[in-house]
Amino acid sequence: MEHSVLILGGSGQAGAGTAALLRRWYPELPMTIAGRDLGRAQRVADELGGATAVTIDLRRGDLGLQQGDGYSAVVSMVWDSHLNGLRFAQDRGLPYVSISSGLVDIGPEVVAAGLRAGAAPILLASHWYAGLVVLAVLGLAGEFGRLDTIEVSGVLDEQDSGGPAAAEDMARLLAATSAGHVRRDGVFSWVSGADAQLMVTSVDGAVLPGQIVPILDVPSLAVATGAPNVRFAFAVGESAGRRRGGPASTEVKIDLEGVDRSGAPLRTSRYLLHPEGQRPLTALGVALGVERLLGLRGDPVPPGLHTPEALIDPGYAAERMAEIGSTFSTGHGDH
């Protein structure tokens, strides 16, 4: 593949992590690390090897790039505020990945994708960990004949909020609404105030105040499984890793309820954990999407709007999660 994967925001934490994974999997894959600070982007490119560094301007339709440069995909690790990254990809028929819009901000992307549905494959991955939680839930859902309830609860360590771009994304999304988005009895609806507040139990038994949030994982899981009751909450506070005296960790509690294939009641509860925080999982989620869009694994992806669960096999995702140090636990130290 002679053309390069253009990673907008590739010098940030998640962007650099994504590039490192792609380099590990595909040593010859050309990559272009794009950022506002050329020196920082160059350092990431030098560490990767076989990569170049450029500066970008998301306010410009050409992103400030040289006209002759050729790319194989556009990966936006930062908020594509003017949609110029998306338009750049559509104009050239390139796969495009977006992870920063969130449920409350995807409208312009969806409309832009719909107006030019045949232009390029677009992966809308503004989910938790860029879709890995959805894939983890779908993997666990294989035990069920019918799912009635999906409850996901994440813990985000206050010292693990990511870099400046991630902090800006969080502030922007929280400013849009304080309401949460759920599916109840088959109906998608908004909850606010006390109805959106709950307690989140950490893997070590600690309890933190949490809130139901508007996130793409809810419609993705609801539509993929048919479950009539779906919600996603997270708490911000000290993680189990720091309580043990280590670095900030990340965790997601997945509670499923329904019936097994014989019709008997079935409930299961698991924690998805990573000792190094959210960055490795977000990077993996994006890398899996890029791998798929480039046709490096699986069938060619047609033009149109796609979500992670439509493209990535949950079993394969679980294998890759284990490779980077993720574990599943039933809680209280049982991994």
C-alpha positions in Angstrom: 0.0 0.0 0.0 1.8 3.1 -1.2 -0.5 5.7 0.1 -0.4 6.8 3.7 -2.9 6.7 6.5 -3.5 10.3 7.5 -4.0 10.5 11.3 -5.4 14.0 12.3 -4.3 14.5 15.9 -1.8 11.7 15.6 0.6 13.2 18.0 -1.9 13.1 20.9 -2.1 10.2 23.4 -4.8 8.1 21.6 -3.5 9.0 18.1 0.0 8.0 18.9 -1.3 4.8 20.6 -3.3 4.0 17.5 -0.3 4.6 15.2 1.9 2.4 17.4 -0.6 -0.5 17.2 -1.0 -0.2 13.5 2.8 -0.2 13.2 3.1 -3.4 15.3 0.5 -5.2 13.2 1.6 -3.9 9.8 5.3 -2.9 9.9 5.2 -1.6 6.3 2.0 0.5 6.5 2.8 4.1 5.6 1.4 6.7 8.1 1.3 10.4 8.3 1.1 12.0 11.7 -0.7 15.3 11.5 -0.9 17.8 14.3 -0.7 21.5 15.1 2.8 21.2 16.5 5.2 19.8 13.8 7.9 19.0 16.3 5.7 16.8 18.4 4.3 15.1 15.3 7.8 14.5 14.0 8.8 12.9 17.3 5.9 10.4 17.1 6.7 9.7 13.4 10.4 9.1 14.2 9.5 6.7 17.0 7.2 4.8 14.6 9.6 4.6 11.7 8.2 4.6 8.1 6.1 7.6 8.9 6.0 11.3 8.0 4.9 14.3 10.0 2.8 17.3 8.8 1.0 20.2 10.2 -2.7 20.6 9.6 -5.3 23.4 9.7 -8.8 22.0 10.2 -10.3 25.4 9.1 -9.1 24.8 5.6 -10.7 22.6 3.0 -7.4 21.2 1.9 -6.3 20.9 5.6 -3.2 22.9 4.7 -1.7 19.8 3.1 0.4 19.7 -0.1 -1.8 19.1 -3.2 0.2 16.1 -4.5 0.2 14.1 -1.3 -1.8 10.8 -1.6 -3.5 9.1 1.3 -5.3 5.8 1.9 -7.6 6.9 4.8 -8.3 9.8 7.0 -8.5 9.2 10.8 -9.8 12.1 12.9 -8.6 11.7 16.5 -9.7 15.3 17.1 -13.1 17.0 16.7 -13.6 17.8 13.0 -15.2 21.1 13.9 -15.6 22.4 10.3 -16.1 18.9 8.7 -13.2 19.6 6.5 -11.5 16.3 7.4 -14.7 14.4 6.3 -15.1 16.5 3.1 -11.4 15.9 2.3 -11.9 12.2 2.6 -15.2 12.2 0.6 -13.7 14.3 -2.2 -11.0 11.7 -2.6 -13.1 8.6 -1.9 -11.0 7.7 1.2 -12.3 5.8 4.3 -12.9 8.2 7.2 -13.0 7.5 10.9 -14.5 9.9 13.5 -14.3 9.4 17.3 -14.9 12.8 18.9 -18.4 14.0 18.0 -20.5 12.1 20.6 -24.2 11.4 20.4 -25.1 15.1 20.7 -22.8 16.3 17.9 -23.2 13.7 15.2 -26.0 15.4 13.3 -23.8 17.3 10.8 -21.6 14.2 10.2 -24.7 12.1 9.5 -26.2 14.6 7.2 -22.9 15.1 5.3 -22.5 11.3 5.0 -26.1 10.9 3.8 -25.9 13.6 1.2 -22.9 11.8 -0.4 -23.6 8.2 0.6 -21.6 6.8 -2.3 -18.5 8.9 -1.8 -16.6 6.9 0.9 -16.9 4.5 3.8 -17.3 6.5 7.0 -16.9 4.9 10.4 -18.8 6.7 13.1 -17.0 5.6 16.3 -17.7 8.2 18.9 -18.4 5.4 21.3 -16.7 4.6 24.6 -13.2 3.3 23.7 -14.1 3.9 20.0 -16.6 1.0 20.1 -14.8 -1.6 22.2 -17.4 -1.6 24.9 -20.1 -2.3 22.4 -18.0 -5.2 21.0 -17.3 -6.5 24.5 -21.1 -6.5 25.3 -21.9 -8.3 22.1 -19.3 -10.9 22.9 -20.9 -11.6 26.3 -24.4 -11.5 24.8 -23.7 -14.7 22.9 -24.8 -16.7 25.9 -28.3 -15.2 25.7 -31.3 -16.3 23.7 -32.9 -13.0 24.4 -31.5 -9.9 26.1 -33.9 -7.7 28.1 -31.6 -5.3 29.9 -28.1 -4.0 29.2 -26.6 -1.7 31.9 -23.0 -0.4 31.4 -21.2 1.6 34.0 -17.7 3.0 33.5 -15.2 4.5 35.9 -13.0 7.3 34.6 -10.1 8.3 36.8 -9.9 12.0 37.3 -6.2 11.8 36.5 -6.9 9.9 33.2 -8.9 12.4 31.2 -6.5 12.3 28.3 -4.7 15.2 26.6 -6.0 18.7 25.8 -8.1 17.6 22.8 -9.9 15.0 24.9 -10.5 17.5 27.7 -12.0 20.0 25.1 -14.2 17.2 23.7 -15.5 16.3 27.2 -16.2 20.0 28.1 -18.0 20.5 24.8 -20.2 17.5 25.1 -21.1 18.1 28.7 -22.0 21.7 27.8 -24.5 20.5 25.2 -26.7 18.7 27.7 -26.6 17.3 31.3 -29.4 14.8 30.3 -28.7 11.1 29.7 -30.0 9.1 26.8 -31.6 5.6 27.5 -33.8 3.0 26.0 -36.7 2.1 28.3 -39.4 -0.5 27.4 -38.2 -0.2 23.8 -38.5 3.6 23.7 -35.4 5.9 23.3 -35.8 8.8 25.7 -33.9 11.4 27.7 -33.5 11.4 31.5 -32.4 14.3 33.6 -32.0 15.4 37.2 -32.4 12.7 39.9 -33.5 10.2 37.2 -30.0 10.4 35.6 -28.1 9.9 38.9 -27.0 6.6 40.2 -24.2 4.8 42.1 -21.4 2.9 40.2 -19.8 0.0 41.9 -16.1 -0.4 41.1 -14.3 -3.7 40.6 -12.9 -3.6 44.1 -16.3 -2.9 45.7 -15.9 0.9 46.1 -19.0 2.9 45.3 -18.8 6.2 43.4 -21.6 8.7 42.4 -22.3 8.4 38.7 -24.6 9.7 36.0 -26.4 8.3 32.9 -24.9 9.9 29.8 -25.8 10.4 26.2 -23.5 8.2 24.2 -23.7 6.2 21.0 -23.2 2.9 22.8 -26.9 3.0 23.8 -28.5 3.0 20.3 -25.7 0.7 19.0 -26.4 -1.9 21.6 -30.1 -1.5 21.5 -30.4 -1.9 17.8 -27.7 -4.7 17.6 -29.3 -6.8 20.3 -33.0 -5.8 20.3 -32.8 -5.2 24.1 -35.7 -3.0 25.2 -33.8 -1.5 28.2 -30.3 -0.1 27.7 -28.4 2.6 29.6 -24.8 3.7 30.0 -23.5 5.6 33.0 -20.0 6.6 34.2 -18.4 8.0 37.3 -15.4 10.2 37.6 -13.2 9.6 40.6 -10.3 7.6 42.0 -9.9 4.3 40.1 -9.2 0.9 41.6 -5.7 1.1 40.3 -4.9 4.2 42.2 -6.6 2.9 45.3 -4.1 0.0 45.2 -1.2 2.6 45.0 -0.6 2.2 41.3 -1.4 4.3 38.2 -4.8 5.3 37.1 -6.7 2.3 35.7 -10.0 2.1 33.7 -12.9 -0.2 34.0 -16.4 -0.8 32.6 -19.0 -2.9 34.4 -21.3 -4.8 32.1 -24.6 -6.2 33.5 -26.8 -8.2 31.2 -30.2 -9.8 32.0 -32.5 -11.9 29.8 -33.0 -15.6 29.1 -30.7 -18.3 27.8 -31.3 -20.4 24.7 -33.6 -22.7 26.6 -35.7 -19.9 27.9 -34.4 -20.0 31.5 -33.7 -16.7 33.2 -30.0 -15.6 32.9 -28.0 -12.8 34.4 -24.4 -12.0 34.0 -22.0 -9.3 35.3 -18.4 -8.7 34.1 -15.8 -6.0 34.4 -13.7 -5.0 31.4 -10.4 -3.7 32.9 -7.1 -2.2 31.8 -4.4 -1.2 34.3 -3.1 1.7 32.2 -6.3 3.7 31.8 -8.5 4.5 28.8 -5.8 5.4 26.2 -4.8 1.8 25.2 -8.4 0.8 24.7 -9.4 3.9 22.7 -6.3 3.4 20.6 -7.2 -0.2 20.0 -10.8 0.6 19.1 -9.6 3.1 16.4 -6.9 0.7 15.1 -9.4 -2.0 14.6 -11.6 0.3 12.6 -8.7 1.5 10.4 -7.6 -2.1 9.8 -11.1 -3.0 8.7 -11.6 0.1 6.5 -8.3 -0.4 4.7 -9.3 -3.9 3.8 -6.4 -5.4 5.8 -8.9 -7.8 7.4 -12.3 -8.9 6.3 -14.3 -8.1 3.2 -14.1 -4.7 1.4 -16.1 -2.0 3.2 -18.6 -0.3 0.8 -19.2 3.4 0.8 -21.7 4.7 3.4 -22.1 5.2 7.1 -20.9 2.4 9.4 -20.6 1.8 13.2 -18.0 -0.4 14.9 -20.3 -3.3 15.6 -21.3 -3.5 11.9 -17.7 -4.0 10.8 -15.7 -5.7 13.6 -16.1 -9.2 14.9 -16.5 -9.2 18.7 -14.4 -12.4 19.1 -11.5 -10.9 17.2 -11.8 -7.7 19.2 -11.6 -9.7 22.4 -8.4 -11.4 21.2 -6.8 -8.0 20.5 -8.0 -6.6 23.9 -6.2 -9.5 25.6 -3.1 -8.8 23.6 -2.8 -5.3 25.0 -3.4 -6.3 28.6 -7.2 -6.0 29.0 -8.9 -8.5 31.3 -12.4 -9.5 32.3 -13.4 -10.0 35.9 -16.4 -10.8 38.0 -15.2 -8.3 40.6 -13.3 -8.2 43.9 -10.1 -9.4 42.4 -11.4 -12.4 40.4 -9.8 -11.9 36.9 
